[in-house]
Amino acid sequence: MHLQPDSLLQGRYRVGALLAQGGMGAVYQATDERLGHTVALKQTLMHDPALRAAFEREARLLAALSHPTLPVVSDHFVEQDGQFLVMQFIPGSDLAGLLKARGTPFTPAEVEPWAMSLLAALEYLHGRQPPIIHRDIKPQNLKPAAHGGVILLDFGLAKGHTGNLATATSASLFGYTPQFAPIEQIQGSGTDARSDLYAVAATLYNLLVGTPPVDALTRVSAVVKGEADPLLPADELNSTLSSALANALKLGLSINPDQRPSSAVAMRDVLRAAFHSSSHASGASGLGDAFGGGLRPPPTPPLEPAAALGEGLRPPLEPAAALDEGLRPPLQPAAALDEGLRPPLQPATNTTQAQVRGVTPPHEPLSTRQAFMPIALFGILLVSLCVGAGFMLLATLFTPSATSVVTPPVDGPPDAAQGYSRANPLPVGTPLEFHDWRVEVLEQVRGDEAYERLRRANANNGPPREGMEYLLVNYRLTSTARESQAVPGNALRILGPRSTAYEQTANVPPEPRLPRSGDVASGGVVEGWAAYMLGQEEEQLLLVLGENSILAAPRFVALTPNASLSPLEDRSGLDPDEQGQAWRSPATTGQTVITDDWVIRIDEVLRGAAAWERISAHSRSAEPAPAGYEYVLAYVSMRYIGSEEKAQLIYQSYFTVSVGDRESESEHVSFISPEPQLRALLFPGGSTAGWIVLTSVADDPDVRIVFKSNSITFRPDGFNTRYFAIPSPWSSTFVTPSNSGGWKTS
């Protein structure tokens, strides 16, 4: 719904110019005729009743904020099909626009006050109860302020305590901007204060070197496949920056949240020392001093990729966990993994610059210990590789077969392998100690009764989709960490025979509600209901724990008695084919393509006017394609057949458009695609189907849809890259998919 200029809302707000437009709304300049002030009117379009209810809660939360770095929210209301926030109008260009206009990076002296101002705002937001996580910090959402700092914009698009609402209504397709989002946000596995700190580091990196950092998913894929982290140090791209400042940015950009600064205050201390450094040596010393002031550097022993990126701080392995280690990628040398993932340790007072950078001055002879240190490290690495290979063999030999599990008495300890596969989950009612949490399921309600409880909890909770039903689970979570930690968020998922890991819905659960964000003190307990929507035919259900990182092995607990799910063992007919491997020999609409990890079929393709008609009917906030371009709307069926018994996220970003044997450089589509959207977290054997929206050069016959998987595998990306032909603009092809997305589920 576009607002007409000069229209009057609430008898008070006179609509002016359109300032910006995003996926599910827009921002207008308006005049408050009662007070005579210029205001920013943020319009959000929400068709989900649960989201509308959450909007009012969040609007009240935002209106209570008061900080010099945050715009004032003065009013909120609902009118026609839109929900509106009235906010302080901040004139001028944002930092992204200023960076583009000047053509060169900002200097550290210019960036420092902006960084300190931004971190002060985050200290305020993260300290609220419940904590407020912004989730979309980037240069486009920052404007210089008269006080010398910045104003943090883009509040009101549901980034507070409402859980999935952030994903549903953020300005980017799935609630984030890829180059500025951490891996836990890209994966949709829950965010906390450290997620915002990653975005701060990415933003400062962008301002100081002139380009944004490599996105986190690309970095994870490279490191796990044994390649170097593609993130270049900031001082390599801008030689005027000190190594201390570059290392501080690397610390904030750590893939593992546990290796980032623990709070906005800690990050401010690190950055202040780094900004004030005048040379590489003094900069490194200052960074070490900041660690001594309460922020400790990560441990120095060599780490496996999974530990460095996904497991962070973890107690010694029990036998079951040791078996799981065999499923991890090969070990990397400590230096290769640590480069860019941790700051330099604080040197001694008389340490030279060469020592700070890890180089021994030539005039200083090596001690016996120093001389044998490389040999010792190599020996440790070799032994670790052998141990890892042994564990992998053990895991292969002793993984239980896909048979029903008889629930043993809960007071007896489970066997070492139990809980590490879908076929052999822990029994119903087993409390599980995992990742510094003790997780207990207190009660379950499913079907009509679950919907009735949801309806009584909030009138805006609508019925389930066709073929689906609600499940309510009452959890008790006990923190066993030594310090406070964030609620695990979407780490609690439900898995059934469809091999789809279901996340919590955006519905308002009954009281007490399980918190979706916030911190829990050491020994603290939170209890409450969580709501899920799953297939009506899925009788055997498991609780999946620990998928907070794409590198973390999951744990499985039965929710229904004797539940056991067969992994994908029958791979007959699933050998990779050559369909669509070359740009000039693309697959066609309706043709099934098999890669190493995926079975893919594009069932329907609409482009040009036909695509725009479908898109505009779904999203009234959508804008026509830019001049010379057209939309490409495709319905895609996917089945995951990867060999690793882990979940894989599939969504629109795996697809691009190629024009004339090259990737299109068109803008990424920001509005929400028609329902059902292509987005699911699948275990091997799982399938899904949905719409994707792309942009292409208009009326060009040499256009391809390109699928390129970012799966965590040891094979080159080419094994999972395929090309699909696009029909001419005046025709389309459709193959009717089955209810399960067109694939047989095992």
N, C-alpha and C positions, 0 to 999 in steps of 0.2 A: 504494500500500500504506500504509494508515494504521496507525500504531503504537498498540497498546492501552495505556492507562495502567497502570502498575505492571508492565509486561512487562520482562524482563531481556535485555539484549543482551550478547554476549560474556562472559556470566557475571559482568558487572561494572557495566554502566550500567543503572540503574533509570529507566524512562521516566516522566516527569511530564506537566506541562501542555503543550499545543500552543501555541507562542508565535507562529508565523507560518507561512503557507503560500504557496508560489509556484507557478510554472508546472510544475516538474518535481521538486518536493520540498517539504520542510517543515523547520521548526526546533522542537525540543522542549526544554523544560527537563528535565534529568535529574540523577541523583545518581550520582557515582562511588563505589560502595560499597567499593571498595578503599581509597580515600583519604578518603572522607567529604566530598568537595567537590561543590558544585553546578556543573554544566557545561551548556553549550549543545550539543545533539546535532543536527547538520545532516544531514538525509537528502536524498540526490539519487537520483532514479530515472533510469537510463539503460538503454535497450534496444539501443543501437548498440555492438557489441563494441569498435570503435575508441575510442569515448568512455570505455568502462570502463577500457581500458588507459591512456588519457590521464589519467583521474581519479587513478590511483595515482601517476603521475609528478608531478601537480600537488599532490597531498596532501603528498608529501615536500618539495616546494618550499616550500609554505606553512608546514610544520612547522619549517622552518629559519629563519623570520622571527623577529626579536626587536626590538621597538620599543615605546615606551610608548604610542603612539597606535594600536597594532594589538592585537587580541585574540590570545592565545596558542593555537596549535593543538597539542594534546597527543597526539592519537592519530587513526588512521584505520583503517577496516576495511570489509569487504564481508560482508553477511549477508542471506540470502534474496534479494529483488530490489533491495535498496538498497545504495548506497555511503554511508558515514557519515564525517563529520569530527567529532571531539570538540574543542570550543573553550571558551575561557574564557567564563563566563556574565557578561554585563554587565547589571546591573539598571537599571531606570528607563526613562523615556520618551525617544524619539528627538527630534531637533530639529524635525521636522515636527509631531509631536504637541504639543510645547511651544509652537510658533508658533500652532497652532490653538487651544490652550487659552487663551493670553493675548489673542488677538484683535487684537493690534497688532504691527507689525514690531519686531524687536530693534534696539537702539541700536548704533552703531559700536563703542562701548566694550565691549559684550557680545560682539560678533561677532569683533573683532580677535583675541583669544586663540584662538578656535576656528579662524580662518583660518590663523594662524601654526602651530598644532599640526597641522592637516591638511596644509599644505604641507611641513612637516618630515617627515611620514609619506611623502608622495609623493617627496620628495627621496631618502629611503631606498629606497623601492620601485623608482623609476625608475633608481636607481644599481646595482641588482642585476644579475648576469649569469646568465641573460638578464634584461633589465628586466621588471618586473611592472607591467602596466597594469590598473587596477581596472575601468574601463569602466562603472561604474554609481554614481558619486558623486552623492549627492542628500541632502536633509535627512533622509529616512527611514533612511538608512544611517549616520547620525552620532548618537552619544550623548554628552552632557556627561560629562567625566571628573573625578575628584577632583583631578587635578593642574591643573585650570583649562582644559585643552584639550578635545579630543574623542577618542572612540574610533571608528575607521573600521571599520564592520561589512560583512557580506555578502561575506566571502572564502569560498572553497571552492566557489563556483559556476562554477569553471573560467574564470578571467579572466587566466591567466598565459600561458605560452609555447606553448599548445596550439592556437593558430590558431582554426579555426572552432568549437572547443569553446565559446568564449565566446558565440557566437551561439546555439548549440544548447541551452545550459543556463542562461542568465541568467534573472533573476527576471521580466523582461518578455518580451514575445512574441518579439522578435528581439534580445535581449541589451542593451536600453537603455531608458531612460525618455525619451520624446520631448523634453520641455521642457528636459532637462538634457544632451542628447546633441548633439555637433557633427555637421555635415553629412557628414563622411567616415564616421562611425559609422552614421548613418541609411542612407546609401547602401550600407554594407557593403563599403567599399573599403579597409579597413585603418586601424588606429588606432596612435597612438604617444603619447608623454608629453604632447604638446600637446592631445590629445583629453581627457585627464583634467583639464588646466588649464581647458579650456572648461567642463567640468562643475563645477569649483570656482567659477568666476565665476558660473555660473548658480545654483549653490547659495547663494552669498553674496548675489546679487541677490534671490533669493527671501526670504532671512532679513531683508534690510534694507528691502525694500519691501512684503513681505507676500504677493506673488504671484510665481509663476515667470515667467521670460521667455518670449517668443514662440518657438516651436520653430524650429529652423534651416531646415527645409525650407520653411516658410511664408515666412521671411525671404528665402531665395534666390529663390523664385518671385516675390515682390514686386519685389525689386531688379532682376531681369533683365527684368521686364515694364515697367520704367521708373517703378515706383512707389517711394515712400519706404520705407526700411527700417522695418517696423512695430515694431521694438524701441524702446521708449521709454526715454530716459535715466533712470537711477535717481533722480536729483535732481528730476525732474519728478513722479515718483510719491511721493517722500518729500522734502519741501522742507528737512528738517533735515540732509540729506546734503550734503557739499561737492561742488563740481564735480570736484575732483581724484579723489574716491572714485568718482563716477559714471563719469569717464573711464577710470579703472583697470578698472572692471568691463566697460566697453565694449571695452577692449583685450583682455581675456580672452575676451570673447564674439565676437571677430572671426570671421567666417565662414571666411576664409582662414587655415589653420593657420600660414602663414609670418608673419602679422601678430600672432599671439599671442606672449606671452613664450615664450622658447625653452626654459625649464626651470622647475622649481618654485622654484629659488633666485631666478631673475630675477623671477618673479611675486611672490615674497615681498618682494623689495626694492621693487617698484612699490607693492604694497598697503601695506607699512609706511609709506612716505612719504605715501600717500594717507590712511590712517587718522589719521596724526599732523597732518594739515593742519587749521588752525583757521579758514581762510577760503578763498574761491574763489581768491584770488590766490596766497596762500602754498601752497595745495594744488597749484596748477598748477606752481609753482616746484619744489616737492618732487618732483613726478612727473618733471619735466625732469631733476633731479639724479639720479634713479634711472636714467634712460636714459644719462646721462653715466657712470654706474658700470659700464657694460658692456652694457646693453640698448639698442640703437639703435632710434629710432622708424622706422616705415615711410617710404619716400621720399615727397616732397611733390608731385612732378608729377602732373597729372591722370591717372587710370587708367580704362581701360575696365572695364565690369562684370566681364567674364571675368577680367581681370587682377586686379582688386581682390578677387575672390572665389575664383578657382580657380587662377590661374597664379602669383600672388605674385612670387617672385624668379625672373627668367628672363633668359637672355642675349638679345642683339639678334636679331631675327627673320631667319632665312634665307629665301630665296625661297619654299620650300615652306611654311614657317610663315606667311609673309606671306599666301599664298593662304588659309590656314586662318583668318586673322583676319577675312576677309570673311564667315565664317559666324557671327560673334559678334553679340550684340545691339547696338543703337545706343548710341553713347556717352552717358554722363550727365555733367552738370557735375561738376567735381571736388569742389565743396563738398557736393553732394548725396550723392555716393558716400562721401566721407570721413567724413561725419557718423556717428559711432558706430563707425567702423572703425579709428580711430587716435587716440592720445592727443595732447594739445596739445604743440607743440614747446616746449623750454625757453626762456623769455623772458630778455632781458637783465636785469641787476641792477636797473636803474631802470625796468623795465616796469610800467606801471600796470595796474590790474585790467581796465580797458576794453581795453587792448592784449592782455592774456592771453586774453580772450574773443573776440578777432578784430575789435574795434571801435576805430577811431581816435578819440581824444578830440577834441571839436569845436574846442578852442582851438589845436590843432596843425595848421598848414597842410600840405597835401599837396605832396610834391615832384613834380617832373615825371615821374619814374619811377612814383611811386605813382598819379599821375593817369591815366597811360596803361596801368597794369597791367590793369584790367578789360577794356579794349579789346584788349590783347594776348592775354589769356586767351581772350576770345571768338573772336579770330581763329584761335588755335591749335585751339580746339574745332571751329570751322567747317571748317578744313582737315582735321582728323582725321576728321570725319564724311564729307567728300568722299572721302578716301583709303579709308576703310572701305567706302564704297559701291562704289568702284572695284574693290577687292579682291573684293567679293562678286560683281560682274559677271565678273571674271576667273575666279573659282572656278567660276561657272556655265558659262562658255564652254569652259573647258579641262579640266573633270573628265572622265576617260577613260570610255568606254563599257564595258559589262559584257562583256568578252571575256577569253579566256584569256591569261595572262601567261607568256611564254616567259622562263625564268630566264636573265638575262644573266650574264656573268662577274662574280663578287663584287668583283674588284679595280677595276672601273669604277664611278664614281659614278652612282646612280640619277637619273632625271629628276626635276624639281622637284616634280611632282604625285604621284610614286609613293609609295605607303605611306599616302596620306591617304584612301583609299576601299577598300571591300571588293573592288571590281572591279579595282583596280590595286594590289595589295599589293607590298611589297618582296620580292625573291626569297628562296628558301630559303637559309639560311646567312648572310644579311646581318646583321652586327652593327648595332645601332641605338643612336644617341646620343639620349637622350630624358629631359628633366626631370632633368638631373644624374646620369643613369645610362647606362652602356653595357651593353646586354642582348645576350647571345649564347645561342643554343640549341646545346648540345653533342651531345645524343642524344635519341632518342624511342623508346619501346616502347609497343605497343598490343595490345589484345585479350587472348588467353589468356596470352601471355607476361607481359604487364603484371600480370595478376591473380596469376600464379604468383610473380612477384617480390614483390608486396605480401603474399601469404600467407606467404612465407618471411621477410619483414621483420617481420611481427607476426601471430601466429595469430589475433588478434581482427579482422583485416581480412576482412570478409565479401565474398561475391560481389557483382557489380554487380546493379542492378535489372533486371527483365525488359526486353528491348529496348535495354539500355545496355551499354557496355563501358568498361574503364579505359584511360586514356592516361597514361603516365609521361613527363615531360619533364625533362631535365637542363639546368639553367640555369647560366650564369656571369654574375654581376652585379658591375659595377665602378662604384664611386662616383666621379663626376667633380666633385662639389661641393667648395667650398673648406673646408667644415666637415663634421663628422660629420652623418649624416642617417639617418632611420629606413628600415629595409627596406621596399620598396614594397608588401609584403603582397599584397592581392588586386588589385593593378594589373595582374597577369599573368593574362589570361583567354584561353580558347580559344573560337573562333567557327567554326561549321559552317553547312551549308545550312539548318538549322532557324532560323537567325538568333537563337539563344540564346547569350549570353556565359556560358560555364561558369566557375565559380570553383573553386578547389582544394577537394577533399573533406577530410573530417575523418580520412581514413585515415592510418596511419603509413607514410610512404614508405620505400623502401630507403635505406641509407646510401650516400653522404652525403646528408643531408636539407637542403633549402633552408630557411633560417630564415624563420619567419613573423612575427617581431618582433625588436626590438633595433636598435641603432645600428651603422652602418658608418662608419669613419673616412674622411677624404678620401683617395682613392686605394686604399681597401680593396677586397678582392675576396671575394665569397661564392659558393660553388658548391653545387649539390645538386639532388636530385630533388623534383619536385612531382607530385601525383596529381590526376587529373581523371576525371570520369565523363561520357560523352557518348553520343549515339545511334549504334547499330551501323551504320546506313546512311550516316552522315555521312563521306564520303570526303575531300572537300576541306576542309582545316582551315587556319585562320589563327590566329596569335598576336595578340591585341589588347592594346595597351599604352596606358597613360596615362589610363584611365578612373578615376583616383583622385579626380576631381572631376566632378560632373555638368555642369560648365561647361567642362571640358577636352576638346579634340578628340582622338579616339583616333588611334593609328597602327597599321598592319596589316602583318604580316610573314607570308609563306607558311610553313606547316609541312610541307605536302605539295607536291611538284613541280608547277609550273604552276597552283597553286590560285588560283581567282578566284571570288568570290561575287557574284551579281547583286543589286543593290539593288532595293528595291521601286519599280518603274517603272510596272507595269500597275495603275492605280487604278480600272479600270472596275468599276462596281458598289460602289464604296467611298465614294460621296458621302454626307455626313451626312444622316440622316433625322430625323424628328420624334418617333420612338417614345420614349415615356417622358420627354419633356422637362418635362411638368407633373406635379405631385404627384397631381392628380385624374385624370390619364390615364396611369397607369403601364404600363410594358411587363409582359408576363406571362412566366411560366416557360416556357422553350423558345423564346422569341421573340428573334431577333437584332436588336441595336440598334447603330447606327453613329454614332459621334461624330466630331469632327474628327480625333482621334488614336487612337481605339480602336474595335474591334469587340467587343461584349460579348454574352454569352448566359449566363443563369443556368439551368443544366440541371436542378438538383434543389434543393429546399428542404425541410428538415425543421425542425419547431419543437416546443416543448413536450417531451412524454415521448419522442417518437421521436428528437428531437435529443439529448436527455440519454442515451438508451440507446446511441447511436452514440458520443458523446463519452466516456462513462464506460468503454466497452469499450476505447477507445484510450488514455485517460489515467486511470490509477487514482488519481492525485493530484488530479483535478478535483473541485470542490465543486459541489453543486446550485446552480441559480440562486437569487438572493435572493428572499424572499417577495414575491409580486406580479409577479415577472419570470419570463421563460423564455428558454431559449437558441434561437437561430436558426442553423441549420447549412446553408450553401449551397455547392453545387458550381458553380464559375464557370469559364467558358471565355473567354479574353482573346486578342486579337490586336492588336499595336501597329502602327498605320499612320501614325504621325507623319511630317511632311515633313522633319524634320532627320535627317541621317544620323548619329545618336548613339543610344546605348543609353538605355533608360528602365526604371527599376525599377518593378515592379508587385507589390504585396503587400496584406495584409489591411487596412492602415490607410487604403486608398483607399475603403473601404466603411463606412457607418454605418447606423443604423436611424432612421427618422423615424416618429413616432407623431402622428397628427392634424395633419399639415402642419407639424410642428416636429421638430427633431432630438432624439432621445432623450438623456437625461442619465445613462444607466446607466453603470456602471463598465466600463472597457476590460477585455476578457477577457485574462487573463494566462497561461493554460495553452496548451500547444501543440495546434493543431488536428489532426484526423486526417490521415493521409497519403493522397494527396499534398497538401501544403500549397500554397496559392497564393503563390508567390514566385519571381520570375524577373527576369533582366536581359535585355531584349529590344531588338534592333535592329529598324528598320522591316521589317515582314513576319513577324516572329517571333510565335509563339503559345505559350500555356501554359494549363494548367487545374489547378484544385485547390480545396481546401476552405477556407472562412472560417467563423469562429465569431463571432456577434454576440449581444447581449442585447436583449430587447424587453419591453414591458409584456405580461403574460400575457393570452392570449385576446382581445386587442384586434383587431377586424377592420380598423381603419384603420392598418395598419402597412405601411411601405415599406422596402425596401433601397435605400439611396442610394449611387450611385457618383459620386465627385467627384475628378477627376484633379488632381494637383499637377504636371502636366507643365510643363516649362520652355518656355513659348510666349508669344507676344505677344497672345493672345486672352483675353477674359474667361473666368473659370472656368465660366460658364454653358454654354459650348460643349461642355464635357466632363462636365456634370452630368446624370445620368439617374436615374429612379425606377423601381423594380421592385415589383410587387405580391407579397405573401406569401400563399400558400394558407392555408386555415383550419387550425387546429392538428391536426385529425384526418385531414388528407389531405396528400399530397405529389405532385409531378409530377417525372418523370425523363425526360430525353432522352439516349440513349446517345451519348457523345462518341467521336470517333475517337481514334487513338493520338496524333495531333499536337495534341490539344486541341480538335478540332472544326473547325479552319480549314485551308484550303488554304495551303500555304507556297510562296512563290515563290523 
